[in-house]
């Protein structure tokens, strides 16, 4: 079949759906993206409250320097020059970790930019563990080389090339004799992808950490601007985006995809359908018998990452200027495992008199269980009061760290139910499927389905985060084209 005659339907317009659509449109496919919300972007899209840009899914980016993996992706997609970013770490700090007091934990550890600086910072904080730290950093450098060299993407065996790096990093650290204090510092990167260090495969831990050590960046504007850049790029390549188009059926005949059906009743034909939504959500769209019971059982039983609770408040910028690094408040147990974590970011607002404080922490799903059968906008006054109470509790905890917050105005609060309804993520899972060492086999090759012409994309197919999601998009295109054609046509 001629590529130009193939109608590709992409379900979902997050970074996974948009990047997959751009790649295929650039190869000559006829691509249409279908988005259930009024605007494209999914979790990528920030939103505005009282003139302030509230971020949802993108708070900072890694590996955007020339020759690094995300820069290679953006260059290929044709968006590098259109997404303004500023480098972090120029003051010596990318992230500041503040730990609960313990004799075995540092009170504060600053994550710097660069592998050399990171090694020196670890040795200064844990002088008795120099040999262990040297091995840790050497392993991180190797992962960075693999990541920037795109070794996984151009390998013959897709996800299975990661199996030799699927051992739990927590187990590896235990065997090395790593102290609880050092373990607590190393545990934080695994939390960025929603996996406890005790069950986080070494590759995913190192991929997350190495990407930010290579270089860290903030969007100068907002996630909405990044979403708009990607949508405009798709349109430049001839692709289309239809919003307010919720897909509730994937049409299949004799295990061959034929198109999709919308909640409105409209049907669209397509010889390729790429569902850039959670795999468990895809199951609800398939007709009975479209996939084998074994496949349905495998996807149904996959465990997901936790959700997040987020608070955005406006502050007086004269008292609270922008902070050029991120701040984490971390509570750990005696072994150095993370029990709870709060993330803080102070960003300048478009109004020079305002600073935006964003607070993200665990979703506390049990608090919202009473409203799990409701929909956004229809949860009632008690729900609003409950989430505002929880938000103010987090604000008070922030004041213990930063002092009295001047000019405080609560702008917006979101719960796991918000995320669940917005992007159709089970239980509001923030990072998709749980990329744990226990689930390595069951989560391998999630972008390939048992239906001819149906593929998956998005953060669940390979790894979460912008890098992991876009790499998953290229991996899905590799499945569509075949490894040999992919290597010939797509050079990064």
Beta strands, then each sheet from edge to edge (+ up, - down):
strand 1: 7-11
strand 2: 30-34
strand 3: 47-49
strand 4: 52-54
strand 5: 61-62
strand 6: 85-87
strand 7: 95-99
strand 8: 108-111
strand 9: 216-219
strand 10: 240-242
strand 11: 247-253
strand 12: 256-262
strand 13: 267-269
strand 14: 272-275
strand 15: 308-316
strand 16: 326-332
strand 17: 338-348
strand 18: 354-362
strand 19: 409-414
strand 20: 454-456
sheet 1: 10+ 2+ 1+ 14+ 20+
sheet 2: 3+ 4-
sheet 3: 5+ 9- 6+
sheet 4: 8+ 7- 16- 17+ 18- 15+ 19-
sheet 5: 11+ 12- 13+
end
